[in-house]
C-alpha cells in the first residue's frame, strides 16, 4: 500500500468517527455548502465564460459556439458538447495525458443535467435544417480540487452559458468579434452532490469526506420542480428515505445557488 493511501485510510477513520457524532471536519452542518463564489464573463475570446469556486475547489468554464452539420436523426436540432480536463496543477493525483475515467464521468454528469433539463431548446440552435446547426462546446478545466467537482463544474457551466453570446454569421462563416444576441436558457439546472459516510449523509463533501464515503449521489434540479439527472457512485447504497431527503435538500439549495448565477 502506498504512503498516501495509508494516510487517507487513517484520515478516513477519523472522518467516520466525527460523522457518527454528527460533526464535520470543517464545522459545517450536514446539509451546508461551503462558500460559493462566481466570476462571470472573464474571457474576451470565449463566447461565454465563468470561474466557479465552492470552498477552495475551482473550475473554469469556457463556451465556444461552432457551426456543424446536424445529426441525421435530429436534422433540425443543434446540440451541446461537454468536455472536462483535470489539470495536474489542481491535485497531486491528476496527471497529464488522455482523459481519465473520472474526467469523462464528470463531463457526462454535467452534460446530462443541462441536456435533460431542456434548459436549451436545441431547435433554436438550428440554422438550416439538415445542413447547418450550432454546437455549443462547454469546456471545463479543474484548476483546484478540494472535493465536490460535480457541483462546482455544473455551476461554472451554467454561469458561462448564461453569459454566452451567439456569433454573427455571414456567407456561412462566423464573424469574429460580432454577435447577434445572447443564448437563451429556459431553465437553470443546479447539481447537488451528497456523500454517505458511516450511515449518515452530507452535502458538498470535501476531498477527505470523499475518501471516507461509502457512496455518492448527485441530483440535478430546476426551479420549476423538474429532476433532470441522477448519478450514483461508490460501492455503498442509499435508502429510499435518504434519496427522498437528498432530493428535498437539493430543491431547497437549488434556490439559493441560482441566486449566485444572476
FENJO-V967229 format. One line per field, one symbol per residue. ss: DSSP state (A for helix, B for strand, O for the rest). phi: phi as a letter, one per 30 degrees, with the letter a starting at -180 (. if undefined). A space follows every 10 residues. Layout:
ss: ???
phi: ???
This chain:
ss: OOAAAAAAAA AAAAAAAAAA OOOOOOOOOO OOOOOBBBBB OOOOOOOBBB BBBBOOBBBB BBBBBBBBOO OAAAOOOOBB BBBBBBOAAA OOOOOOOOOO AAAAAAAAAA AAAAAOOOOO OAAAABBBOO OBBBBBBBBB BBBBOOOOAA AAAAAAAAAA AAOOBBBBBB OOBBBBBBBB BBOOOOOOOB BBBBBBBOOB BBBOOOAAAA AAOOBBBBBB BOOOOOBBBB BBBOOOOOOA AAAAAAAAAA AAAAAAAAAA AO
phi: .deddddddd ddddddddde ciccdciddd ccdddcbbcc hccdcddaaa bcbcicdbbc bbcbcbdadd dedbdcbdac bcbbbcdedd addcbdkeed eddddedddd eddddddidc ddddcdcbei bbbdccdccc bdcabbjhde dddddddddd ddcdcdddcb hibdddibbc lcdcccbbdb cbcbbcbhib cbchdddddd dcdcabbbbc bcdcicccab acbiddbcdd dddddddddd dddedddddd dd
